[in-house]
Amino acid sequence: MAIQAARQKKWELAASSLAAAQDAVRAAHLIQTQLIGEDEGQGKIPVNLILVHAKDHLMTAMLCRDLSEEIVMLRQEFAGAA
């Protein structure tokens, strides 16, 4: 959404979309950190395909959010809005 908003030069919408994405990533990362803490490296939490898949999705979402921020910033610079 942030990239689409930036394409339309809707900078406030782009910024709020990035902020919402950051909040979602933080919440998901917190859950992941809690799971790691509960496991304590002892194998207490069974690692299954769903958990691995969730980890992949989180990492992809984090990367996508970071790259989206860069794309929005570049669009702002090219538009002279930065």
C-alpha positions in Angstrom: 0.0 0.0 0.0 2.8 2.4 0.8 4.4 2.0 -2.6 1.1 2.4 -4.3 0.4 5.6 -2.3 3.9 6.9 -3.1 3.3 6.3 -6.8 0.3 8.6 -6.5 2.3 11.1 -4.4 0.1 10.5 -1.4 2.9 10.9 1.1 0.9 10.8 4.3 -0.9 7.6 3.3 2.5 6.1 2.4 3.9 7.1 5.8 0.9 5.8 7.7 1.0 2.5 5.7 4.7 2.1 6.6 4.0 2.8 10.2 1.1 0.3 10.3 3.4 -2.3 8.7 6.1 -1.6 11.3 3.6 -2.0 14.1 2.5 -5.4 12.7 6.1 -6.5 12.2 7.0 -5.6 15.8 4.0 -7.5 17.1 4.9 -10.6 15.1 8.5 -10.3 16.0 7.6 -10.1 19.7 5.7 -13.4 19.4 8.6 -15.0 17.7 11.0 -13.8 20.5 8.6 -15.1 23.1 8.6 -18.5 21.5 12.4 -18.6 21.4 12.5 -17.5 25.0 10.0 -20.3 26.0 12.0 -22.9 24.2 15.3 -21.8 25.9 17.2 -23.7 23.3 16.0 -27.0 24.8 13.6 -28.2 22.1 10.6 -27.5 24.4 8.6 -26.2 21.4 8.3 -28.7 18.6 9.5 -27.2 15.3 7.1 -28.2 12.6 6.4 -27.1 9.1 3.9 -24.5 10.1 6.3 -22.8 12.5 9.1 -22.8 9.9 6.6 -21.4 7.3 5.5 -18.7 9.7 9.2 -17.7 10.3 9.7 -17.5 6.5 6.7 -15.2 6.2 7.8 -13.0 9.0 11.3 -12.6 7.5 9.8 -11.9 4.1 7.4 -9.3 5.6 10.3 -7.6 7.4 12.3 -7.4 4.2 9.4 -6.2 2.2 8.6 -3.4 4.7 12.2 -2.2 4.8 12.5 -2.2 1.0 9.1 -0.4 0.7 10.4 2.3 2.9 13.4 2.8 0.7 11.2 2.9 -2.4 8.9 5.5 -0.9 11.9 7.6 0.1 13.3 7.4 -3.4 10.0 8.4 -4.9 9.8 11.4 -2.6 13.3 12.4 -3.5 12.6 12.2 -7.2 9.3 14.1 -6.8 11.2 16.8 -4.8 8.9 16.1 -1.7 11.6 14.9 0.7 
